[in-house]
Structures are given as structure tokens and as C-alpha cells.
Amino acid sequence: MTTDTLDNASTADSHHDSFGDNHDHKMTGIKRWLYTTNHKDIGTLYLWFAFIMFLTGGALAMVIRAELFQPGLQLVEPDFFNQLTTVHGLVMVFGAIMPAFTGFANWMLPMMLGAPDMALPRMNNWSFWILPFAFAILLGSFFMESGAPNFGWTFYAPLSTTYSNGSTAFFVFAVHIMGISSIMGAINIVVTIMNMRAPGMTYMKMPLFVWTFFITAYLLIAVMPVLAGVVTMLLTDTYFGTSFFDAAGGGDPVMFQHIFWFFGHPEVYIMILPAFGIVSTTIPAFSRKRLFGYSSMVYATSSIALLSFIVWAHHMFTTGMPLFGELFFMYCTMLIAVPTGVKVFNWVATMWRGSLTFETPMLFSIAFVILFTIGGFSGLMLAMTPVDFQYHDTYFVVAHFHYVLVTGSLFSIYAGAYFWLPKWTGHMYNDTLSKWHFWCSLISVNLLFFPMHFLGLAGMPRRIPDYALQFADFNKWVSIGGFAFGLSQLIFLAVVIKCIRGGEKAPAKPWDGAIGLEWTVASPAPYHTFSTPPSQQDIDNADQHGH
Amino acid sequence: MSINKHKANINISTNTTSSTNINNNNKTVKKLLLVVVAMFGFGFALVPLYDVFCDITGLNGKTNDTAVAYTASSVDKTRTVKVQFITRNAKGIPWEFEPVINEINVHPGEMKLVSFYAKNNASHDIVGQAVPSVSPGLAANYFHKIECFCFTQQPLSAGKDIEMSLQFYVDLELPTDINTLTLSYTLYDITEKSS
């Protein structure tokens, strides 16, 4: 490890020699964005793409909530409703949350590591620019005769094979491209972290933010190929006469669920571990303390990642597993609560007796800690096999994963965006508007998702366009919360546009409690940073360990 | 820059030039790509692994798909197990398909012969394939088929019917907490695949 970091002593120095011609001047107009290999440009592209996809997926959710506003079928056909839920899930997972985190990685990792750029800038360009094609295929299928995928984002066979509406091929190709993009992005992150760290930055001196992306990237490299494999089997089952999941030919549809969730469960940690990294950066900054238990955070993140590989069948308790299997997956799942609990404890301990102030990034971070924990608790409930038989496929599950993904992942993305917007744009954001964004989001998101717990416990199944009359009142409130939450996100758009256009000039370090190498460069961050590596003094100052 | 000298020392990682750094990057990328390829293969390897695992443990209710010999040493008249038969048509096969008797009581070790009725109501020839499944799944390894129509494909001309036989016995070792077995057949149209 030591030699590794010493290696880079002159790497950054000489970096200019080898990549100089790519970076010396910016192109103008559209070409700048098409051909860019600059990590900051690509980070910006990822973040905008993610936000556009977020609004797209959100628009689909608005139609879903409008249909569910009252019982009976009002606006859409059941089949189109299924297309809406399916594409909403796929867009939010693969189009919004994951690219947003990749955007953070691109923007922040080189600056946090004291590196001049990502390790593989040209591949970086590719991994972004194939994404719009993937989503053009996926969203374009809405306008095909067959319609968009309607088999749920989990695309269980035989729904996606025998009973598919003909959209399976579009879906499979879109997922393949998304997978290739994610794998390229992940390889870039791993190589950057392993080879591009500034001299003197050992692994255990890296910000926790970097650690979470490091581990997430490994998870991606391990499971995205499995996803690619399972959609390929789906494709050949549907169009080329194989029988991986078709009982008539000796296959087994339950096996689909095993392979899918072998990817799917690590995938949910891919969407939350970077969130842990972001709030582990913001909470210490606004508590004016070092992160409590840095090393335990690293080990907890690694444990969560490792455990994520042996819990997949908790999504399948009702498929008729033997008792031993159910117990095994139940206990392993519950075990994940231990490292997760360590993290929540550490965030709270970081705030304990800190000099707290409540700027917008901190508000989102505190909301993250509380609401993510609620999502974690409902996850713990779902982990219990006996009660899972009641909760399975109900709105309780919907409530659970929206608490961890919306008030978890998304809120952390907002925390990070507000935290680094001054660094990205060189301007402070409009504080009043951002507070409006926070409070409107906080209230509406709970109105949106909290009643879903009770709907689920009362037996309302997920993925239905119509429901029994006794669920009407709660669904009305949920829909009102949904519309309010959707509209609140437009405030964020306004904040960002205003912030790019102007505003109070941001100093290099606008948050007095913030640590990290990114605050040693000017705001907005110059197009090229750390062409010469940071000093050991700067690296030691950025160390998240308490001293 | 002493590139050559250091190229020899890449393994102990003392690079001081950008070109060795690129070499390092390439090495890491190659290793990671290897992991990607291996995991893609692993996804497919899960298919046979799953089959073997289920075969050994009998977890997914799959019964033997080739005939076995009758090997029970005796008949356990102290126990009676109810065996139920259900049938189901998969999407798009216009056959009548049902068990002649819906259930039968057997003693473990006792051989039984039952039949299933099938009729092709379509105006064209169809090849059917029945796929069995036993519930509870754990009992699958204790349900032995000596002869079954499901071992082979069933071609049936338009409008023709047939009685198909199943000969089986329940293992003496069947766990004592299992008193009822349900044998379910799903019938698939495999005309295209068999031609």
C-alpha cells in the first residue's frame, strides 16, 4: 500500500505530459460535451442526465398516482398501468439514482484523491454517452405497437417471456447497454482509486466517500455481468427456443428469481452505499467534528457489501423454500442490520456534542439518517420469514423500498448536491428556495410513503391499477403527497439553474467545518485540478480520522 | 526518465513515470475485465448448479424424469399416505387433460397404477409434454415413478384421445410428518420444438 501511494508521487506531475493534448483547451458548443474526457464535464453530464431521468420517472409516477387517486379505472388501461410501474422502476434505478452517483464519483473522486482526472478518461466518455441510447430504446418502446415492458422492473419469467407483450427485446438491449455503461464506470472508479491517489494518501486516509464508491464499484463489477447473463437467457428463451426458465423444456421459472436476485440484492446496496459516503461527508462538516469511527465505517461498509451476496432469497420466501433455507436467509438478512446500525450510530455520534448548524445539505442529511433508518426497520420486518408471508407483494414493500431509495438515496443526493453546488458552479445557491425545497419535500414525501405501510399491512397488493374501497382514503392522501413531492422537485431545478446563472460568489471553502482536498481548490473548481499533487499537509488535514 | 529500468520493476511497483502508471492502469483494467467475464460466466453456471442442487436436495418438487426400478423391501401397512392428482394446461394448448381418479390412498412401498385422460380438441395434430411437480417439494425425492407418460412426449392427432398411465410408489423413508402428497402435471404444447 505504501509503495502504491509513493508511486503516484510523480504520476500527477508527469500526467500533463501524457494526456496534455486532450486537456489543454476546451472545445466549444456541443462538441465540448460530446468529445469531453474531462472528469468534471462528464460528472456534469451524468448529473443532468440523472435529473432528467428523475423527472421522467417522476412523471410516470404522477400518472400512477393519478390513476390510484380513487378506486376504479379512470385514466389508464391496466396493461398501460403495468408499463408505467415497470418503466418507472427501471428509469429510477438505472437512469436516475445510479447515474447520479456516477456523476458524484466523476466530479469528486479525482478532487478528493488529489488526482488530475479519472484514470481512463476516454472510456469515461463512452460510459456516459451510451446511456442516452439505452434509455431512448427503453422509453421509445412506449411508442411501439407492443408497448413498453409491462412485467415489472424485476421482469420475472414467464411474465417477461411467455406472457411478454413483445417488448422483451427492447428491454433486454436497453439493460445490456445500461450494464455495459455501469461496468465501464465501475472499472474506471476502481482503477482511479487504486492507481491515482495522491502520494501520501493511503487507503485508510481516503475520505469515507471514496471508500463507499470503491466498494460500490466492486459490487457493480461483480453483479452487473450476472444481470447481463440473466437478461440474455430471457432473450434466448423468448426468441430462440431455449428453456432456461420454461418448465416445458426442463427449465425452472423459480431459477429466474434466484439468478435475478443474486444480482438484485447487491444492486440495492449499490444504490445506498454511495449515499452513506455522502452523508459521512456532510454530517461531520456541519457538526464541526471529525467523522466518528472512521475505520468502523470502512469495515461496516465492506461487511454490508459481502453480506449482500448471501441474502438474495429473502425476496423469495413465498416460493416454497424449505425451512432451513428460510431460516438461513432470514438470519443473514438480519445480520446486515448490525453493520448498518454501526453506521447510523456513528452518524449520530458524530453529531453528538457537535456545533451543529442546519444548512440545507445538513437538513437533508439529518432527514436521511432518520428516514433511512425507518426504511431499514421496515426492511428488518420484511426479513422475518413468518411475517413476510403477510407483507409480501403488498404496499408495505413499496413503502419500504421507497423509504430507503427516496428518503435514503435521493435525499443523500440532494445533500451532496447542495453541499458541492458552490464548488461546482462557483456560486452559493439561493438559501430560501433550497429551504423551501427541503421542507416541501420532507412533508410531502412522508405523506406520500408513510400511509403505504398501513395500506400494505391492511392487504393492498402492489402493482394494481384498482383497489378495494376500504383503501380509498389513504390512497387519496398518498396521491396528494405524490403530486406535492413531484412539484417540490421543480424547486430544486429552479435552485440549480439560478445557482449556475449567478448568485453570491462562493469562497473556496464555503462551509467552515468541511474537510477534504476539494476545498483546497478555488470555486468554481478550475477545469484542471491537481496537475501537481496536493501537499502532505493538505492530505493530513483532509484525513477524516479524529486527531 | 528511466522507463526501461522501471518497467522491469512494475511488480514491486516503483513507477516514477506516467507510462508506468498507464501500465498499472492497464493491468488493473485487465484484472477487472477478467472478473467481469468470470461473473458473466458464473451467471450461466448458476443454471446447472441450480439443477444439481435441486436434484440432490429435491427442493423444487421435481420428480425423477426417467423410470426407476421398484426397490422397496416391504410395504408399510401401518401408514397410509394420500396422493392427490391435479392437472393444468399451460397457455395455448387446447387439450382436455385430467386425472381419471383425483386421489388415492397408498401405503409406503406399495406400487400403484393410475391413469390420466387426454383429448386433443384442436383441428390439428399437437405434441404435448406434461411436466410434473410434487408438493410439498421436500417429498419429491420420496415419490418414485416406475412408469410415466411424462417421460416421453405425447403426440396426439386432431380429435383423438388417449389414456396415459402412471405407475409409482411412495418411499418407505417418507418423513412421518408428510401425510398428503400432491402431484401436479402441467401440460405444454411443444409441437414446434419437437418438429
Interface residues (C-beta under 8 A of the other chain):
Chain A: T3 D4 L6 D7 N8 A9 S10 T11 S14 H15 D17 S18 A119 L120 T162 Y163 I183 I187 V190 V191 M194 N195 I221 A222 V223 M224 P225 V226 L227 A228 G229 V230 M233 G241 F244 A247 A248 G249 G250 D252 V254 M255 H258 I259 F262 F263 G320 M321 P322 G325
Chain B: M1 I12 S13 T14 N15 T16 T17 S18 S19 T20 N21 I22 N24 N25 T28 V29 L32 L33 V35 V36 V37 A38 M39 F40 G41 F42 G43 F44 L46 V47 Y50 D51 C54 T57 L59 N60 G61 K62 D65 A90 K91 Q129 V131 S133 S135 P136 G137 L138 T186 Y188 D189 I190 E192 K193
